[in-house]
Amino acid sequence: MQTGAIEAPKRLEDLHVRRDLVASLLLRTIAFADQLSGAAIETRLGLPFETLQPIIEEFQKSQLMDTMGFSNDPGVEGRPIPVRMNYVVSSAGRQRAAEMSAVQTRYLGPCPINFDDYLGLVRSQVTGKANVTDSALKKALGTLELEQHVIDQIGGAMVSRASLFIFGAPGNGKSTITERMALLMGAPIEIPHAVAIGDEIIRVIDPVYHKIAEGDQPIDRRLVKVERPVVVAGGELKLQQLDLTYDGSNRYYEAPLQWKANAGVFVIDDFGRQEVPPMRLLNRFIVPMEKKVDYLDLSASGRKIELPFLCQVVFSTNLSPTELVDEAFLRRMAYKIGVGNPSPEAFGRILRYECDRQGVAFDEKAIGYLLNNLYGKKPLRGSHPRALIARLVDLANYRQEPPRLSGLKGSTATGSATSAYSGRCAPIRGVVTPASFFRYQSRSLYTPRCSGGSSSAMASMIASEASSCDTRVPSARF
């Protein structure tokens, strides 16, 4: 991908990074590895050999480095002689490397890019409005069951890259929505391994959030092409994670979460369940969301930097918004989306989909009885069908029988169930809770029809799943 913001360096001056920082990185890298070929040095530092050659020649003249013949590394045939040579650090060089490590950063890895170059790079990859259409959004959402007005609001937020507040009962697709949003953020982006500000280094890339994109990587190997990041922070989020984290022993910084999410999506999930009070957490984002700029402190030097805040922030919660934030903050959220419970028709479609996905034969009578006799006025949840069918398949595998939804035998208006192992009918009385609903299924039409064994173990397993449905249920599809 050609961004036009950074050109691959050909000379040392093209790096726009302090010469002594590059020299220290080169000497410490070779000392750490004992011996490296010129080609291996290129790979480790992400720089063409000719960029580093003036420093290498200077080290050789100072007897800090020496050559040890030609390398046997694959792929070096036909390369210039200096690139094919092996390089080692002398005893004097190791002493110099130790002195450098004592007073400078101990960062090892690809050469960082200049901070100003990074600013140009990230801004070039977040421009104008996003090209999101209704058909593209529905394709990204896949089989997720949402009402059209909810889809329209998500689309509006995506087009404008505006902040988003998603709320609603657990198990209805809030987390899935935020995951699918990243599919429409645009083409892959280039990010640096690290950024240099003077003689201080900030590591940016994080394999947890930055997934390598398919296709060719940038010619400049200081950069990596990744998919648009989706950084999710849940109840474990602390305010310290939103500031630069200084590694005192290695003397470099780790970028905060919002920096790693730049040009992507930053999701604060389970909002309101963090240790930090909700309003304090929200106040941390008010200025960045409004001004599109975040201010970070370099604690080791006392400097402050201004970072473009170019991620789309999404707050997701299953708590009541009025209990978490005041009206003034809600006014600052461009889009506020309530994700409701699925309709009976949508619930049936989800159940059918999960049956098809798991290879379970679907029975129309089953969904009617489920909704009319078991749920009644209890709220439906989009995650229930997935959990139900998954437990059904697990139990069927355990009992070595094919899973299937079967027609109800001996049912009455008040509800009755056929025991899976005895064939006896047991009337159901009282209020149907989610736990009793799933427990009932274990001996009713949702259990695999097989002989022998006891249904009590199956009831315990399914009741356990029902209990989890009363809390937040992560799901890839609802």
Order of alpha helices (4+ residues) and beta strands (2+ residues): alpha-beta-alpha-alpha-beta-alpha-beta-alpha-beta-alpha-alpha-alpha-beta-alpha-beta-beta-beta-beta-beta-beta-beta-alpha-beta-alpha-beta-beta-beta-alpha-alpha-beta-alpha-alpha-alpha-beta-beta-alpha-alpha
